[in-house]
Amino acid sequence: MKIAIVSEWFAPHAGGVATHVRDLAKYLSRFCEVEIITNKRERNHFEVPLKIREIPGIKEPFFRQNVSPLASKKFDEIFSTEDYSIVHSHHIFARISLLALRKARRWGMKGVITNHTVTFWDDAELLWSAFSRGYPVVSKSLEMADGMISVSSSAKNFAEYFARIDRHVVIPNGVDTERFRPVDKYLAREKMGLEYDKIVLYVGRLAPKKGVHTLIKAMKGIDAHLLIAGEGPMEKFLKSYARSIKANNIRFLGYVSDDKLPLLYSAADLFVLPSIGGESFGMVLIEALASGTPVIGTEVGGIPEVLMHGRLGKMVPPGDWKKLKESIKSALKKPPEVDRGLVESRYSWRSVSRAVFEFYNDILSNQPVEN
């Protein structure tokens, strides 16, 4: 079996989709031949021991999507010479991913797409129904897929505003449990140069939907330090906000490299993802859990499903800084134990990649799939 994995993004700074693609490709290569098709690489792209085919073209400045008409010709060149069993695209709004589905159908190959997206508003059926009709190219492209994967039930429900595909299953994001594993807290702090007594950690983009301002407000007056790892458009505002409310126990770390992230998770007493919406999964939650660090998430999008509705971590209402403060205090006072065995069985890339591979086999054999 030969698989082409198609992603608009394939760099460390590009976010969760790029990381997902890298790790899925790595673990799938145990079962089959895997190639990656992505935009022409710039600096800092992931280095992987797999063949990478590049789609040249101009990228628009906001989402870095390829808008060149040459992309279509390049896909024809690749698909005319390669006999892929499955063309697996990622992200239902990514231009080259949708183009790859259309080209796969044209060249007689099976197409699969993974949806990593969920609505920002939990109850906006009329909005998304109207939006899907306003952008028929998305629906028409998705309907050419032979199967769809969504990373959570919340993401699956959202994708169905745009297309209803018979073979549509939920397979979660994965975590590399060999890389993210518990390390002695004090050894991790020593290696990271952290000398704080208690550490609360946030890792992710500094964007409005992440709700980091809520976490900053909740941390004021708590006897612990909040470390914020990540970059984004809200960075200046958040630093100014922390100063304005005199939350002096906040430290912004900026971008933290992949090689240091596992130690950072292990160094923390508690990880918090305070998202207020638009969270299809929350990969950082399972990275923290795999590192043995307790987590708090909010009741939005796919987070409750990821945390098994409280079995793997505490949940609070989004935007409620008072309840978040209480939960942080409680967790620091009496740290909950992490069921790492459950995390590994449910979210390790070994398990997740096996589920994806079995889905490919179902597609190729035309067998019905169970969700």
ABEGO torsion letter per residue (X at the ends): XBBBBBBABBBAAAEAAAAAAAAAAAAAAAABBBBBBBBBBBBGBBBBABBBBBBBEBBBAAAGBBABAAAAAAAAAAAAABBBABBBBBEAABAAAAAAAAAAAAAGBBBBBBBABBBABABAAAAAAAAAAABAAAAAAAAABABBBBABAAAAAAAAAABBBABBBBBBBBBBAAABBBBBAAAAAAAAGBABABBBBBBEBBBAAAGAAAAAAAABGBBBBBBBBEBEAAAAAAAAAAAAAGBAABBBAEBBBAAAAAAAAAABABBBBABAEGBAAGAAAAAAAAAGBBBBBBBBEAAAAAAGGGAAEBBBBBGBAAAAAAAAAAAAABBBBBBAAAAAAAABAAAAAAAAAAAAAAAAAGBBBBX
